[in-house]
Amino acid sequence: MISSLSATWNRLLGVLGRLSMYRLVLLALSALAVIALVLSFTGAVSVDPLALIVSVAVLAVSIAAVDAIAQRIVRRPWRIESALITALILVFVLRPSLEPLALLGLVIAGAIASLSKYVIAWQGRHILNPAAAGATALTIVSIWAPDLGASAWWVGSPALVVPVLLLGLAVLVRTEKVRVVGLFLVIAIAVGLVRTIVQAQAAGFALDPGMTFTSLVLSSPFLFLGAFMLSEPLTLPPRRWQQFTVAAVVGVLAGWPISLGAITLGQERALLIGNLVAFVFAMRTAVRLTIVERTAVTPSVREYSFRTERPVRFAPGQYLELEVPHARADSRGTRREFSILSSPAELPLVKIAMREGSQSSYKKAIATVEPGDELAITGIWGDFVLPRRTDAPVLMVAAGIGVTPFVSQLRHIRLTQESRDVVFVYVASASEELAFREDLEAAGIPVIVITRDEPAHLPVGWTWGGGARLDAESLLRLVPDIAGRHAYVSGPPALIATLTPALERAKSITTDAFSGY
């Protein structure tokens, strides 16, 4: 049962991975807006249909206009997707209206949301969630000008629970933030339940805990806040324990809003505080890079070497998001995630590798980058890191370009003179596609190669595991002591799903799934 669920999960990740994170979020929010519009005609949600349409248009125009001006100033390509995502989030947080002053309030909120990405930023990375910043600013202004409107979170409606849950889950699976947002929801609902009970007892009211719990789940904005705002990768720290910390902070503050006089420390203000906590963790992960060289590793794999302009921190096995601005970007956008190939000991050089041959707009754009050109890392994330205990036996399973995070780890082990018990299983389409053989050989570890053709002149300690496709049964045969090892797998979701029955026998499983680009 568990194996079946794990396999299904990895296949779902592979399907969703074909869309960029931005495109998927935009599609999910657009679908939610259409559903809300349909429900508004029936009276199931408390908004006017025409007001909803007009408000979305006003927010989109105001945000897109500020974005266009700002992007021209900083000389970066304009991305309409980002503007539309912020507009759609804000329309669910604020109150749609046809009143002139309320529409002016939407313009103010949209403009501030857009400006926050450029004004409240660090090394090219925005610090605050734009929608939360815009909604908070309007709420503060509304203290003196109430007709401009304020945050209302009308998305917290029983009629929208199922759509928000399903669409939000798709986003969380794609961004791999299900557990982080799940922790936030548990804490927010639990704290909200305690708060309501305490306040009811203080006021002398009788309270049904079951009904209160149901109301918090069905009528609170927690689901929307978690799925579409807290999950934003650019405002989350790099490590999972840090993300859990941010989720807990936001959950407590959202569940028990603190009174600040005329306003409370409500949903979006709680998120902004969480953003600041995340910034403390991640303030050194957004930097600019200068490309040094591009070299061929195999007939289909190219290695890119960059020099960092500022200090950067990462752990071997983590990945970065690299932006390559270009016109007419396809559905995957202008950003891609790459496992870092180099070791922290090699800084200020940072290296990545990618498989060529794809016709994506991103691949075509990065192929034109020349030595001396600058690109930007928008962040570094990931928990695909080896156990802290160096005496913990490890199994590494890599498929194709999935070898890159392991190369970083093995280089770091060698350069820092660590001693680890590692067995490496390497799956490649052909022997000529075994990338970074020198690094694996220098590591001095047993390597089991799975290729269609038998490689010639394998180094000492290397064996050819045959040309058959690697599956759970063959993995158990090739690595009989898997039960005593911590398993790490980097490759396509389909492979991870296939190997799950064998991997579940290991002491632990850590995966680094990718869907190609």
Secondary structure, 3 states (H helix, E strand, C coil): CHHHHHHHHHHHHHHHCCCCHHHHHHHHHHHHHHHHHHHHHHCCCCCCHHHHHHHHHHHHHHHHHHHHHHHHHHCCCCCHHHHHHHHHHHHHHECCCCCHHHHHHHHHHHHHHHHHHHHCEECCEECCCHHHHHHHHHHHHCCCCHHHCCECCCCCCHHHHHHHHHHHHHHHHHHCCHHHHHHHHHHHHHHHHHHHHHHHHHHCCCCCHHHHHHHHHHHCCHHHHHHHHHCCHHHCCCCHHHHHHHHHHHHHHHHCCEECCCCEECHHHHHHHHHHHHHHHHCCCCEEEEEEEEEECCCCEEEEEEEECCCCCCCCCCEEEEECCCCCCCCCCCEEEEECCCCHHHCCEEEEEEECCCCCHHHHHHCCCCCCCEEEEEEEECCCCCCCCCCCCEEEEEEHHHHHHHHHHHHHHHHCCCCCCEEEEEECCCHHHCCCHHHHHHHCCCEEEECCCCCCCCCCCEEECCCCCCCHHHHHHHCCCHHHCEEEEEECHHHHHHHHHHHCCCCEEEEEECCCC
